[in-house]
Amino acid sequence: MANSISDETIEYVGILAKLELSREEKEQARRDMGRMLDYIDKLNELDVTGVEPLSHIFPINNVFREDVEKDSSDREQMLKNAPEQRDGAYVVPITIE
């Protein structure tokens, strides 16, 4: 599969990555991509029958805390440092007329 990487593919990847590659860098990129594709081909040869897909290698379900609703901010405290406020809200410059 490594031979299927065309000059156009290398150019396109360079454009996507916003890179200007020299001729030597393009050849190196072609070799690197070819090795990656060869490795993927080798992985595709493995028999994974009966192996369940994983999202993570460790048996971790949910490590996040419970989502508990609570008052986390005091409006007066938040507005205390505002340069200008009116009716309990920040006053900001008009950006669209």
Backbone as JSON Lines, residues from 0, in Angstrom:
{"i":0,"aa":"M","n":[0.82,-1.2,0.0],"ca":[0.0,0.0,0.0],"c":[0.86,1.26,0.0]}
{"i":1,"aa":"A","n":[2.12,1.15,0.41],"ca":[3.0,2.31,0.48],"c":[3.2,2.95,-0.88]}
{"i":2,"aa":"N","n":[3.09,2.17,-1.95],"ca":[3.3,2.71,-3.29],"c":[2.11,3.53,-3.78]}
{"i":3,"aa":"S","n":[1.01,3.52,-3.05],"ca":[-0.19,4.22,-3.51],"c":[-0.2,5.69,-3.12]}
{"i":4,"aa":"I","n":[0.86,6.2,-2.5],"ca":[0.92,7.61,-2.11],"c":[1.45,8.4,-3.29]}
{"i":5,"aa":"S","n":[0.59,9.23,-3.83],"ca":[0.96,10.0,-5.02],"c":[1.55,11.36,-4.65]}
{"i":6,"aa":"D","n":[2.13,12.02,-5.64],"ca":[2.63,13.38,-5.44],"c":[1.51,14.31,-5.03]}
{"i":7,"aa":"E","n":[0.32,14.1,-5.61],"ca":[-0.83,14.95,-5.29],"c":[-1.23,14.79,-3.82]}
{"i":8,"aa":"T","n":[-1.13,13.57,-3.32],"ca":[-1.47,13.32,-1.92],"c":[-0.51,14.06,-1.0]}
{"i":9,"aa":"I","n":[0.77,13.99,-1.31],"ca":[1.78,14.67,-0.51],"c":[1.54,16.19,-0.57]}
{"i":10,"aa":"E","n":[1.27,16.71,-1.74],"ca":[0.99,18.15,-1.89],"c":[-0.24,18.54,-1.08]}
{"i":11,"aa":"Y","n":[-1.29,17.72,-1.16],"ca":[-2.54,18.01,-0.46],"c":[-2.34,18.01,1.05]}
{"i":12,"aa":"V","n":[-1.62,17.02,1.56],"ca":[-1.34,16.97,3.0],"c":[-0.52,18.18,3.42]}
{"i":13,"aa":"G","n":[0.43,18.58,2.59],"ca":[1.22,19.77,2.88],"c":[0.36,21.02,2.94]}
{"i":14,"aa":"I","n":[-0.59,21.13,2.03],"ca":[-1.51,22.28,2.03],"c":[-2.37,22.26,3.29]}
{"i":15,"aa":"L","n":[-2.9,21.09,3.64],"ca":[-3.73,20.99,4.84],"c":[-2.94,21.36,6.09]}
{"i":16,"aa":"A","n":[-1.67,20.96,6.14],"ca":[-0.83,21.24,7.29],"c":[-0.2,22.63,7.22]}
{"i":17,"aa":"K","n":[-0.49,23.34,6.12],"ca":[0.08,24.68,5.88],"c":[1.62,24.64,5.95]}
{"i":18,"aa":"L","n":[2.19,23.66,5.24],"ca":[3.63,23.48,5.19],"c":[4.13,23.64,3.77]}
{"i":19,"aa":"E","n":[5.28,24.27,3.63],"ca":[5.96,24.3,2.35],"c":[7.11,23.3,2.45]}
{"i":20,"aa":"L","n":[6.97,22.2,1.74],"ca":[7.95,21.13,1.84],"c":[8.92,21.17,0.66]}
{"i":21,"aa":"S","n":[10.19,20.95,0.96],"ca":[11.18,20.83,-0.11],"c":[11.02,19.45,-0.75]}
{"i":22,"aa":"R","n":[11.74,19.23,-1.85],"ca":[11.66,17.95,-2.55],"c":[12.1,16.82,-1.61]}
{"i":23,"aa":"E","n":[13.17,17.04,-0.83],"ca":[13.66,16.02,0.09],"c":[12.63,15.75,1.2]}
{"i":24,"aa":"E","n":[12.01,16.81,1.7],"ca":[11.0,16.64,2.75],"c":[9.77,15.89,2.23]}
{"i":25,"aa":"K","n":[9.42,16.14,0.97],"ca":[8.29,15.42,0.37],"c":[8.6,13.93,0.25]}
{"i":26,"aa":"E","n":[9.83,13.62,-0.15],"ca":[10.22,12.22,-0.26],"c":[10.24,11.55,1.12]}
{"i":27,"aa":"Q","n":[10.73,12.26,2.13],"ca":[10.73,11.72,3.48],"c":[9.31,11.51,3.98]}
{"i":28,"aa":"A","n":[8.42,12.46,3.69],"ca":[7.02,12.33,4.08],"c":[6.39,11.13,3.39]}
{"i":29,"aa":"R","n":[6.72,10.92,2.1],"ca":[6.19,9.78,1.36],"c":[6.65,8.47,2.01]}
{"i":30,"aa":"R","n":[7.94,8.39,2.38],"ca":[8.45,7.19,3.04],"c":[7.78,6.97,4.4]}
{"i":31,"aa":"D","n":[7.64,8.05,5.17],"ca":[7.01,7.94,6.49],"c":[5.56,7.48,6.37]}
{"i":32,"aa":"M","n":[4.82,8.08,5.46],"ca":[3.42,7.69,5.26],"c":[3.34,6.25,4.76]}
{"i":33,"aa":"G","n":[4.26,5.87,3.91],"ca":[4.29,4.49,3.42],"c":[4.51,3.5,4.56]}
{"i":34,"aa":"R","n":[5.44,3.83,5.47],"ca":[5.67,2.95,6.62],"c":[4.43,2.88,7.51]}
{"i":35,"aa":"M","n":[3.74,4.01,7.67],"ca":[2.51,3.99,8.47],"c":[1.46,3.09,7.83]}
{"i":36,"aa":"L","n":[1.28,3.23,6.53],"ca":[0.29,2.41,5.83],"c":[0.66,0.94,5.85]}
{"i":37,"aa":"D","n":[1.95,0.64,5.72],"ca":[2.4,-0.75,5.81],"c":[2.09,-1.32,7.19]}
{"i":38,"aa":"Y","n":[2.28,-0.53,8.23],"ca":[1.99,-0.99,9.58],"c":[0.49,-1.25,9.74]}
{"i":39,"aa":"I","n":[-0.33,-0.37,9.19],"ca":[-1.78,-0.58,9.25],"c":[-2.16,-1.86,8.52]}
{"i":40,"aa":"D","n":[-1.54,-2.1,7.37],"ca":[-1.79,-3.36,6.66],"c":[-1.42,-4.56,7.52]}
{"i":41,"aa":"K","n":[-0.31,-4.46,8.23],"ca":[0.11,-5.56,9.1],"c":[-0.89,-5.75,10.22]}
{"i":42,"aa":"L","n":[-1.4,-4.65,10.8],"ca":[-2.41,-4.76,11.86],"c":[-3.7,-5.38,11.33]}
{"i":43,"aa":"N","n":[-4.03,-5.11,10.07],"ca":[-5.25,-5.67,9.49],"c":[-5.16,-7.18,9.31]}
{"i":44,"aa":"E","n":[-3.96,-7.75,9.36],"ca":[-3.79,-9.18,9.24],"c":[-4.14,-9.92,10.54]}
{"i":45,"aa":"L","n":[-4.24,-9.2,11.66],"ca":[-4.52,-9.83,12.95],"c":[-5.94,-10.35,13.01]}
{"i":46,"aa":"D","n":[-6.1,-11.49,13.67],"ca":[-7.43,-12.05,13.89],"c":[-7.98,-11.47,15.18]}
{"i":47,"aa":"V","n":[-9.0,-10.63,15.05],"ca":[-9.6,-9.98,16.22],"c":[-11.01,-10.5,16.47]}
{"i":48,"aa":"T","n":[-11.27,-11.69,16.0],"ca":[-12.57,-12.31,16.21],"c":[-12.8,-12.48,17.71]}
{"i":49,"aa":"G","n":[-13.92,-12.0,18.2],"ca":[-14.26,-12.13,19.6],"c":[-13.64,-11.08,20.5]}
{"i":50,"aa":"V","n":[-12.89,-10.15,19.95],"ca":[-12.29,-9.08,20.75],"c":[-13.23,-7.88,20.71]}
{"i":51,"aa":"E","n":[-13.65,-7.43,21.89],"ca":[-14.56,-6.3,21.95],"c":[-13.8,-5.0,21.73]}
{"i":52,"aa":"P","n":[-14.4,-4.05,21.01],"ca":[-13.75,-2.75,20.82],"c":[-13.61,-2.02,22.15]}
{"i":53,"aa":"L","n":[-12.53,-1.26,22.28],"ca":[-12.27,-0.5,23.5],"c":[-12.24,0.99,23.2]}
{"i":54,"aa":"S","n":[-12.67,1.77,24.16],"ca":[-12.48,3.21,24.05],"c":[-11.29,3.62,24.89]}
{"i":55,"aa":"H","n":[-10.89,2.75,25.85],"ca":[-9.75,3.02,26.7],"c":[-9.18,1.69,27.15]}
{"i":56,"aa":"I","n":[-7.88,1.63,27.28],"ca":[-7.25,0.37,27.63],"c":[-7.51,-0.03,29.08]}
{"i":57,"aa":"F","n":[-7.72,0.93,29.96],"ca":[-7.97,0.64,31.37],"c":[-9.48,0.55,31.62]}
{"i":58,"aa":"P","n":[-9.89,-0.27,32.59],"ca":[-11.32,-0.42,32.88],"c":[-11.87,0.76,33.7]}
{"i":59,"aa":"I","n":[-11.94,1.92,33.08],"ca":[-12.43,3.12,33.75],"c":[-13.79,3.46,33.17]}
{"i":60,"aa":"N","n":[-14.79,3.61,34.03],"ca":[-16.11,3.96,33.55],"c":[-16.31,5.47,33.52]}
{"i":61,"aa":"N","n":[-16.53,6.06,34.68],"ca":[-16.75,7.5,34.76],"c":[-15.96,8.01,35.95]}
{"i":62,"aa":"V","n":[-14.95,8.81,35.69],"ca":[-14.12,9.33,36.76],"c":[-14.52,10.75,37.15]}
{"i":63,"aa":"F","n":[-15.6,11.24,36.59],"ca":[-16.03,12.6,36.88],"c":[-16.91,12.63,38.12]}
{"i":64,"aa":"R","n":[-16.95,13.77,38.77],"ca":[-17.8,13.93,39.95],"c":[-19.25,14.01,39.51]}
{"i":65,"aa":"E","n":[-20.14,13.83,40.45],"ca":[-21.56,13.96,40.16],"c":[-21.87,15.41,39.8]}
{"i":66,"aa":"D","n":[-22.77,15.59,38.88],"ca":[-23.18,16.92,38.47],"c":[-24.28,17.4,39.43]}
{"i":67,"aa":"V","n":[-23.89,18.27,40.35],"ca":[-24.82,18.76,41.37],"c":[-25.06,20.23,41.13]}
{"i":68,"aa":"E","n":[-26.31,20.61,41.05],"ca":[-26.66,22.0,40.84],"c":[-26.5,22.76,42.14]}
{"i":69,"aa":"K","n":[-25.82,23.92,42.06],"ca":[-25.65,24.75,43.25],"c":[-25.38,26.17,42.81]}
{"i":70,"aa":"D","n":[-25.65,27.1,43.7],"ca":[-25.33,28.5,43.42],"c":[-23.83,28.67,43.56]}
{"i":71,"aa":"S","n":[-23.18,29.0,42.47],"ca":[-21.73,29.09,42.51],"c":[-21.22,30.52,42.39]}
{"i":72,"aa":"S","n":[-22.11,31.46,42.17],"ca":[-21.64,32.83,42.03],"c":[-22.65,33.79,42.66]}
{"i":73,"aa":"D","n":[-22.1,34.8,43.25],"ca":[-22.89,35.85,43.86],"c":[-22.87,37.04,42.91]}
{"i":74,"aa":"R","n":[-24.02,37.44,42.41],"ca":[-24.11,38.51,41.42],"c":[-23.42,39.79,41.9]}
{"i":75,"aa":"E","n":[-23.67,40.17,43.14],"ca":[-23.06,41.39,43.68],"c":[-21.54,41.28,43.7]}
{"i":76,"aa":"Q","n":[-21.04,40.11,44.08],"ca":[-19.59,39.89,44.11],"c":[-18.99,39.95,42.71]}
{"i":77,"aa":"M","n":[-19.7,39.38,41.72],"ca":[-19.21,39.4,40.34],"c":[-19.19,40.81,39.78]}
{"i":78,"aa":"L","n":[-20.21,41.58,40.07],"ca":[-20.33,42.92,39.5],"c":[-19.46,43.95,40.23]}
{"i":79,"aa":"K","n":[-18.89,43.58,41.37],"ca":[-18.12,44.52,42.16],"c":[-16.93,45.08,41.38]}
{"i":80,"aa":"N","n":[-16.29,44.28,40.54],"ca":[-15.12,44.71,39.79],"c":[-15.44,45.21,38.39]}
{"i":81,"aa":"A","n":[-16.72,45.26,38.03],"ca":[-17.1,45.71,36.7],"c":[-16.83,47.2,36.57]}
{"i":82,"aa":"P","n":[-16.26,47.65,35.44],"ca":[-16.02,49.08,35.26],"c":[-17.33,49.87,35.24]}
{"i":83,"aa":"E","n":[-18.38,49.23,34.7],"ca":[-19.68,49.9,34.65],"c":[-20.77,48.83,34.69]}
{"i":84,"aa":"Q","n":[-21.82,49.11,35.45],"ca":[-22.93,48.17,35.55],"c":[-24.24,48.94,35.61]}
{"i":85,"aa":"R","n":[-25.3,48.26,35.19],"ca":[-26.63,48.87,35.24],"c":[-27.65,47.76,35.42]}
{"i":86,"aa":"D","n":[-28.54,47.9,36.35],"ca":[-29.62,46.94,36.61],"c":[-29.1,45.51,36.81]}
{"i":87,"aa":"G","n":[-27.99,45.37,37.51],"ca":[-27.46,44.04,37.81],"c":[-26.79,43.36,36.67]}
{"i":88,"aa":"A","n":[-26.35,44.11,35.65],"ca":[-25.67,43.53,34.49],"c":[-24.49,44.39,34.11]}
{"i":89,"aa":"Y","n":[-23.56,43.8,33.37],"ca":[-22.4,44.55,32.86],"c":[-22.85,45.48,31.75]}
{"i":90,"aa":"V","n":[-22.24,46.65,31.69],"ca":[-22.46,47.56,30.57],"c":[-21.22,47.46,29.68]}
{"i":91,"aa":"V","n":[-21.45,47.11,28.42],"ca":[-20.35,46.96,27.48],"c":[-20.59,47.84,26.27]}
{"i":92,"aa":"P","n":[-19.54,48.17,25.53],"ca":[-19.73,49.0,24.33],"c":[-20.58,48.28,23.28]}
{"i":93,"aa":"I","n":[-21.32,49.03,22.51],"ca":[-22.13,48.48,21.43],"c":[-21.19,48.01,20.33]}
{"i":94,"aa":"T","n":[-21.38,46.79,19.85],"ca":[-20.52,46.26,18.81],"c":[-21.25,46.15,17.47]}
{"i":95,"aa":"I","n":[-22.57,46.07,17.49],"ca":[-23.37,45.99,16.26],"c":[-24.46,47.04,16.35]}
{"i":96,"aa":"E","n":[-24.59,47.79,15.28],"ca":[-25.66,48.81,15.27],"c":[-26.73,48.44,14.29]}
